[in-house]
Each structure stands twice: as structure tokens, then as C-alpha cells.
Amino acid sequence: MKADRLLSILLLLQTRGRVSATELADRLEVSVRTIYRDVEALSASGVPVYTERGRHGGIALLPGYRTDVSGLTSDEARALFVLSAQCVHSDLGLDGALGSALRKVMAALPAPHRPAAERISERVLVDPARWLQPGSAAAGTDLGELQHAVFADRRLRLRYRHSGTPAPVEYTVDPYGLVFKASVWYLVADLHGEPRLFRAERVLAAETAEEPVRRRPGVGLGEAWAVLREQVERLPKELAVKVRVRRGRLDMFVRIHGSRLSAPPPADAGGGAPEEWVELAMGFQSLPSVRALLSFGGDAEVVSPQAARRELARAAAEAARLYRD
């Protein structure tokens, strides 16, 4: 605690110039006597700090002295302040630590770099959450136990609810780490020596085991995540579907269903009248999943196969019967 306080005093003096002992004591929540002892410790360690008595006195550093963030360029200073959205650090319980760290970095920056660093934090905001997605994806999820197992290198017992399965399942896994992707937290772990992905919000209970983690030799979080990501993005698409979409709705269609496209839209898709049609090739994992295209109403039509057209016709008829009255 004393080392942290000494660093805080040093950075405050660099930033503010002359500061009274009373103000330093209030900021650091210690007594004035403790501040003077800390100043003596700084002086004994070679820091050119001195005190001045009187109405306009205080504690200050000799002119020209500063501790610097060694080798930090202007671009590197700006990069430090373009951080992920606050929800990431809040979910991990690190929002207070982030603010404190950035204040210390700002105070330690060379004077010419400070305005650029302050400006980047005011002009650039990173928000990873998708549109119309309420709150944090980790709401209701206690990441604390997951973090504990990851950093303690211990096995983890999970009570987990799979999507579409009402009964929870219990697992003992070997965690690699946590991944935050598209505003969703995931636990990357091995189950019986195979990489698995667990959505944090579906973890009903977690308990760190006493046994040490049993990760595969030479495999880290980055390698395990790369394998899992490839598996998710290359899920088999057994049903090839041809769809035509009105040009005026093409951008929104690609934004929502882009992951299902088998090929990018034609190069001239952006030109022409909004009511004209653009044909696209798509792939679906199952016939019922084609029903997702009904959200575009009459602006998207399945051309082939006939089985997909019949599936959409059935879905439209069901909806018509439901809302007929």
C-alpha cells in the first residue's frame, strides 16, 4: 500500500505542480503526518522533492524532473485510451481499477502527449454491443468463480443449461480462459480432452475444484479459441437455397443473413432501382431454419428448392391462421 501511495504522490506532483500536504492527505485518505513521512521516503530514494512553508507553500518537485513512461510514442499513448466498452471491465469487476490505471498513465505521460491522449478518449467510443440488445450479456452471470478457476489453474465444476434443453447438465472441465465476443462472454475449456465452448449466461452454478487444471500440452487460450471459432463458423450447411432480394432491402438483408451467404452479392448489386431483384446463393443447416427469411416479407423470395418454398408457404399459412381474427 505504501509503494502505491508513493507512486500516487509522485504522479500528482508531476501533474499538479505544487500541492499542499493537506490536499494530498485528503486525496489519499491518510494523515498529513503520513504524507510528510512519505515525502521523506521519496527524498531518501533520490526523488528531488521539497516542501515550502507559508500561505502559498506546499510540496513540489524540482523543475524539470519527471518520471516518464519509457519509450511511449504519441500513437501508443492514444492507443491506450481506445479501450473496450465499460461493460467488459464491469463484468469482471475491474471498472474501478481501469479508471485508476488510466489516471496514472495519463499523469506519467510526457506533457506533449497528454492532449492527444485526452482527445482520443473524448472523440472515440468503443461499444461492442449489437443494436437492440438490452444491457450487458453477462447480466445475471457471476463471472467471479469462472475467473477464479482460470487464474488459479484449477478444474471447474459446471451446472450448465444447453439451448433448447430444459434439464441442466453437470460437467467437470479444464478451463483455458474467458472470451468476450459480440457482447457475449464465453468460457473456453476442455471436456475429456476436447475443446468446448460454454456460454457464460447459461452457467447455472460453478465451483472451483481442488484438482489442478489438465490442459493439453502446448495449447493456450488463443489456440483453443481459434479451433472453436472455426468450428462455429464452418458449421455444415446442407441445404443450398437461391433467394432473390429487392435492391432497396439488400444492405439490411446482408447485414442480418450475411453469415448464410455462400458467395458475396454481385458486384453491381448496389445499382438499379430499389424494387429490382438481386439473386443470392445461401446455405442453411436445416429446412425449418429457412423460415428466418419471412422477416423480410415480400422483399425476399426463395427461388429454389421447391421444398424450401413449401416450408415458407406453410409458415406463412400458419401465421395467417393465427392472426386471421
C-alpha positions, -999 to 999 in steps of 0.1 A, spaced: 0 0 0 28 24 8 45 18 -26 12 26 -43 8 57 -22 43 69 -30 37 65 -67 4 83 -64 21 113 -47 48 114 -73 23 114 -102 1 140 -85 31 163 -81 40 158 -117 5 166 -129 -4 194 -105 30 210 -97 29 223 -61 3 206 -39 -4 212 -2 1 184 23 -35 187 34 -48 182 -2 -25 151 -7 -37 137 26 -74 142 16 -69 126 -18 -50 96 -5 -71 93 27 -42 94 51 -30 118 77 -8 149 70 19 134 91 19 103 69 23 125 38 54 141 53 68 107 61 62 96 25 78 128 12 109 120 33 109 84 19 108 98 -17 136 122 -10 157 94 5 152 73 -26 166 101 -48 134 119 -59 141 157 -58 111 166 -38 109 196 -14 84 214 8 78 251 12 62 267 42 38 296 42 4 305 28 14 297 -8 37 268 1 33 231 -4 51 200 -17 67 201 -52 93 185 -74 124 204 -86 117 220 -120 125 197 -150 122 164 -130 97 138 -141 92 101 -142 84 90 -177 67 61 -194 98 49 -211 97 48 -249 60 56 -252 52 73 -285 23 96 -293 4 68 -312 10 44 -283 -3 69 -258 -35 73 -278 -39 36 -283 -40 31 -245 -72 52 -243 -91 34 -270 -103 6 -248 -133 -17 -249 -166 -6 -235 -170 -1 -198 -193 -32 -196 -163 -55 -202 -144 -43 -172 -176 -40 -151 -185 -77 -158 -150 -86 -145 -152 -62 -115 -123 -41 -129 -141 -8 -138 -126 10 -108 -92 -4 -115 -94 7 -151 -102 43 -142 -74 44 -117 -49 28 -141 -57 53 -169 -53 83 -145 -19 70 -135 -9 65 -171 -22 100 -180 -1 116 -152 30 97 -163 27 106 -200 52 131 -214 35 165 -215 34 168 -253 14 135 -255 -13 143 -229 -36 164 -250 -37 138 -278 -45 110 -252 -72 131 -236 -87 139 -270 -88 103 -282 -108 93 -251 -133 121 -258 -136 115 -295 -136 77 -298 -161 54 -281 -160 16 -284 -193 -1 -278 -192 -39 -287 -229 -45 -280 -252 -51 -310 -281 -29 -318 -313 -35 -299 -295 -58 -274 -305 -49 -239 -279 -44 -212 -248 -65 -207 -247 -100 -219 -233 -111 -186 -263 -97 -166 -272 -123 -140 -240 -142 -146 -214 -144 -119 -180 -144 -137 -161 -144 -104 -159 -181 -99 -150 -187 -136 -123 -161 -133 -110 -177 -101 -107 -211 -117 -90 -197 -148 -63 -177 -128 -59 -204 -101 -53 -231 -128 -79 -253 -113 -105 -276 -128 -141 -263 -128 -174 -280 -120 -203 -266 -140 -240 -269 -139 -249 -259 -174 -281 -254 -194 -278 -261 -231 -300 -242 -256 -333 -260 -262 -327 -285 -234 -347 -279 -202 -327 -302 -179 -292 -288 -169 -261 -310 -173 -231 -312 -149 -196 -311 -163 -160 -311 -149 -139 -290 -173 -104 -278 -177 -106 -240 -184 -83 -221 -207 -98 -187 -202 -127 -163 -209 -135 -147 -242 -158 -117 -248 -172 -118 -284 -200 -97 -298 -211 -87 -263 -213 -123 -251 -189 -139 -225 -177 -175 -232 -157 -199 -212 -132 -218 -233 -124 -252 -217 -115 -288 -224 -141 -315 -217 -125 -350 -218 -95 -335 -237 -117 -319 -264 -121 -281 -268 -156 -269 -258 -173 -235 -257 -196 -227 -228 -218 -195 -229 -214 -178 -195 -250 -168 -192 -260 -204 -193 -238 -214 -164 -263 -221 -136 -236 -229 -110 -198 -230 -109 -174 -244 -84 -136 -244 -85 -122 -279 -78 -91 -287 -58 -75 -306 -87 -51 -287 -109 -62 -280 -145 -53 -306 -171 -48 -286 -203 -34 -301 -234 4 -296 -237 14 -266 -258 -22 -253 -262 -31 -219 -249 -63 -198 -249 -56 -184 -283 -51 -218 -300 -82 -233 -283 -103 -203 -292 -92 -204 -329 -102 -241 -332 -136 -234 -316 -143 -203 -337 -135 -222 -369 -159 -250 -358 -187 -225 -352 -181 -206 -384 -178 -237 -406 -210 -255 -394 -222 -277 -422 -248 -260 -445 -266 -289 -460 -294 -270 -478 -284 -248 -507 -310 -221 -513 -314 -195 -541 -330 -163 -529 -339 -130 -547 -340 -98 -527 -351 -63 -537 -322 -39 -541 -337 -14 -516 -335 -40 -488 -303 -57 -499 -280 -39 -474 -302 -49 -444 -306 -84 -457 -268 -89 -460 -263 -74 -425 -287 -99 -409 -282 -130 -430 -246 -124 -443 -233 -155 -424 -255 -177 -445 -244 -164 -479 -225 -189 -500 -210 -161 -521 -208 -123 -519 -236 -103 -536 -230 -94 -573 -206 -65 -579 -235 -45 -595 -259 -52 -566 -258 -16 -554 -271 -1 -586 -305 0 -602 -340 7 -589 -349 -3 -553 -377 -25 -565 -355 -46 -588 -344 -81 -577 -309 -94 -568 -303 -131 -567 -282 -146 -539 -269 -181 -531 -274 -191 -494 -268 -222 -472 -290 -234 -443 -284 -261 -418 -320 -274 -419 -352 -268 -438 -370 -251 -409 -342 -226 -405 -353 -211 -439 -383 -196 -421 -360 -168 -408 -363 -152 -443 -400 -145 -436 -390 -114 -416 -384 -96 -449 -420 -103 -461 -424 -96 -498 -389 -82 -502 -372 -116 -502 -384 -147 -522 -369 -182 -522 -365 -193 -558 -353 -229 -551 -355 -256 -540 -392 -263 -540 -390 -279 -505 -379 -245 -491 -407 -227 -509 -432 -251 -494 -417 -247 -460 -421 -209 -462 -457 -213 -476 -466 -235 -446 -451 -209 -422 -469 -181 -438 -502 -200 -437 -497 -208 -400 -491 -171 -393 -522 -161 -414 -544 -186 -395 -531 -173 -362 -539 -137 -370 -569 -142 -392 -594 -129 -365 
